Amino acid sequence: MAGTLYLIPVPLGPTPNEAVLPVPVLEQVRTLRHFVVEHAKTARAFLKTVEMPVPIQELQLAELNEHTHKDQLEALLQPLLEGHDLGLLSEAGCPAVADPGADLVALAQRRNIRVSPLIGPSSLLLALMASGLNGQRFAFHGYLPAKEDERRQAIRLLEKESRQYKQTQLCIETPYRNKALFESLLQHGQPSTRLCLATDLTLPSESIRTRTLAEWKRQPMPDFERRPTVFLLLA
């Protein structure tokens, strides 16, 4: 029989595992010897904190990231086909959500391999929970375009859909470009649109604030440069 593909959440920052990962999840991870990871170096650092019962160098780690070709996915499934359980790790948060691991999960589903998601932190859901925006209808759009003209059009489309469907719109940005996205939202969004900035979720420096764009304009620039942030809009 094929093994099980376990989807393993990773803390969103330097937070103790016990603060965000249930004990049964950590116990399950300790049983695994085969992993598919985004980057081996950071995966080893996380697995050391899990206190694996075998030396880290004895674990089998294969990488799956933006450089992985589609035709390489089959080989990543091989431990499962040989009957071994396999853990899928993201860099932070939940694997396969805004993450290249989704391609491996899709292939496992097509091969009728059991997929088991484990419990852990999701920055998107944590941000939505604390935003005060609509948690009944929401959509995640990943990264908005980097070019200003395309970004302006994307922001206006997000507001249009938000008004039409009463839908919270979520997006993210590379942390060093947070300021650029924030300024675009202030420039191109409607003053009444509500914007939540959810920064450093689950960390001691966590900050989650929801204001209208008009209110954000009257306040100092948020201190969120190079800090992971989820942007949530409701027009």
C-alpha positions in Angstrom: 0.0 0.0 0.0 1.1 3.6 -0.6 2.0 5.7 2.3 0.2 8.9 3.5 1.2 12.4 2.5 1.1 14.5 5.6 0.8 18.3 5.2 2.8 19.8 8.0 2.3 23.5 9.1 5.3 25.4 10.2 5.4 28.4 12.7 5.1 31.8 11.0 8.2 33.0 12.7 10.5 32.4 15.7 7.6 31.2 17.9 8.0 28.0 20.1 6.4 25.0 18.3 4.3 24.3 21.4 2.6 27.7 21.0 1.2 27.1 17.6 1.4 23.3 16.9 -0.6 20.7 18.8 1.3 17.9 20.5 -0.2 15.2 18.3 1.1 17.1 15.2 4.6 17.1 16.6 4.3 13.5 17.5 3.3 12.6 14.0 6.2 14.6 12.5 8.6 12.7 14.7 7.5 9.4 13.0 8.4 10.6 9.5 11.8 10.0 7.8 10.9 11.3 4.3 10.1 14.9 3.6 9.4 17.2 0.6 10.4 20.8 1.6 10.7 24.2 0.0 14.3 24.8 1.1 16.4 22.1 2.8 18.3 24.4 5.1 15.3 26.0 6.7 13.5 22.7 6.9 16.4 21.2 8.8 16.3 24.1 11.2 12.6 23.5 11.9 13.0 19.7 12.2 15.8 20.2 14.8 13.3 22.1 16.9 10.8 19.2 16.7 13.4 17.0 18.4 13.4 14.2 15.9 14.3 10.8 17.4 17.0 10.2 14.7 19.8 12.4 13.5 18.7 15.1 11.0 21.3 13.9 8.5 19.5 10.5 8.3 16.2 12.2 7.1 15.5 12.1 3.4 14.7 15.7 2.2 13.8 16.5 -1.4 13.1 20.1 -2.5 10.0 21.5 -4.2 10.0 25.2 -5.0 9.8 27.7 -7.8 12.7 26.0 -9.6 11.0 22.5 -9.7 9.7 21.4 -13.1 6.4 19.6 -13.4 8.1 16.5 -14.7 10.0 16.2 -11.4 6.9 15.8 -9.3 6.5 12.1 -10.0 9.9 11.3 -8.5 9.0 13.2 -5.3 6.1 10.8 -4.8 8.4 7.8 -4.9 8.7 7.3 -1.1 4.9 7.1 -0.9 4.7 4.6 -3.7 7.2 2.5 -1.8 5.0 2.5 1.3 6.7 5.2 3.3 4.8 8.1 4.8 5.9 11.5 3.5 5.8 15.0 5.1 5.3 18.1 3.0 6.7 21.3 4.6 6.3 24.9 3.6 8.7 27.7 4.6 6.0 29.0 7.0 2.3 28.4 7.7 0.3 25.8 5.9 1.7 23.9 2.9 -0.1 23.9 -0.4 -1.8 27.3 0.4 -0.1 30.0 -1.7 2.7 27.4 -1.9 4.3 25.3 -4.6 3.4 22.2 -2.6 -0.1 22.4 -4.1 1.2 20.7 -7.2 2.4 17.7 -5.3 -0.9 17.4 -3.4 -2.8 17.6 -6.7 -0.7 14.7 -8.1 -1.1 12.7 -4.9 -4.9 13.1 -5.2 -4.8 11.9 -8.9 -2.9 8.8 -7.8 -5.4 8.1 -5.0 -2.8 8.6 -2.3 -4.1 9.5 1.1 -3.5 13.2 2.0 -3.7 14.2 5.7 -3.6 17.9 6.6 -2.3 18.6 10.1 -3.4 21.4 12.3 -1.3 24.6 12.6 -1.1 28.3 11.9 -2.6 29.8 8.7 -1.7 33.5 8.3 -4.7 34.0 6.0 -7.3 32.6 8.4 -5.8 34.2 11.5 -5.8 37.6 9.7 -9.4 37.1 8.6 -10.5 36.1 12.1 -9.1 39.2 13.7 -9.9 41.8 10.9 -13.5 42.4 11.7 -14.2 42.1 8.0 -16.6 39.6 6.3 -15.6 36.0 7.3 -18.6 34.5 5.4 -17.4 35.5 1.9 -13.7 36.0 1.1 -11.2 35.4 -1.6 -7.4 35.1 -1.6 -5.6 36.7 -4.6 -2.0 36.0 -3.8 0.4 38.8 -5.0 -1.0 41.8 -6.9 0.9 43.0 -10.0 4.1 44.8 -9.4 3.7 47.3 -12.2 1.8 50.4 -11.0 -0.7 50.6 -13.8 -1.6 46.9 -13.5 -1.8 47.2 -9.7 -4.1 50.1 -10.0 -6.5 48.1 -12.2 -6.2 45.1 -9.8 -7.1 47.3 -6.8 -10.1 48.8 -8.5 -11.3 45.3 -9.6 -10.9 44.0 -6.0 -13.0 46.8 -4.7 -15.7 46.3 -7.4 -15.9 42.6 -6.6 -15.9 43.3 -2.9 -18.9 45.6 -3.2 -20.7 43.3 -5.6 -20.4 40.2 -3.5 -19.8 41.7 0.0 -16.6 39.8 -0.1 -13.4 40.3 1.9 -10.4 40.4 -0.5 -7.0 39.1 0.8 -3.6 39.5 -0.7 0.0 39.4 0.3 3.2 41.0 -0.8 7.0 40.4 -0.5 7.7 42.0 2.9 10.2 44.5 1.5 7.5 45.8 -0.8 4.8 46.3 1.8 5.1 50.0 1.7 4.7 50.2 -2.1 1.5 48.1 -1.9 0.1 50.1 1.0 0.7 53.4 -0.9 -1.0 52.1 -4.0 -4.0 51.1 -1.9 -4.2 54.6 -0.4 -3.8 56.2 -3.8 -6.2 54.1 -5.9 -8.7 52.8 -3.4 -11.9 54.5 -2.2 -11.7 56.4 1.0 -14.5 54.3 2.6 -12.9 51.0 1.8 -11.7 49.2 5.0 -8.2 47.9 5.0 -6.7 45.5 7.6 -3.0 45.1 8.0 -2.1 41.9 9.8 1.6 41.8 10.5 3.9 39.3 12.3 1.0 37.0 13.1 1.5 34.8 16.2 4.8 36.6 17.1 5.3 38.9 20.1 5.4 41.9 17.6 2.0 40.9 16.2 -0.1 43.9 14.9 -3.6 43.6 13.4 -5.4 46.9 12.7 -8.4 47.7 10.5 -9.1 51.2 9.4 -10.8 52.9 6.4 -8.3 54.1 3.7 -9.3 57.7 4.7 -8.3 56.9 8.3 -5.0 55.3 7.2 -4.1 58.4 5.3 -4.3 60.5 8.4 -2.0 58.2 10.4 1.8 57.7 10.2 3.1 55.0 7.9 2.8 51.6 9.6 6.0 50.0 10.8 5.7 46.9 8.7 8.6 47.1 6.3 10.3 43.6 5.9 7.7 42.1 8.2 5.3 39.5 6.8 1.8 41.1 6.4 -1.6 40.0 5.1 -3.6 42.8 3.4 -7.4 42.5 3.7 -9.9 44.8 1.9 -13.7 45.2 2.2 -15.3 47.9 0.1 
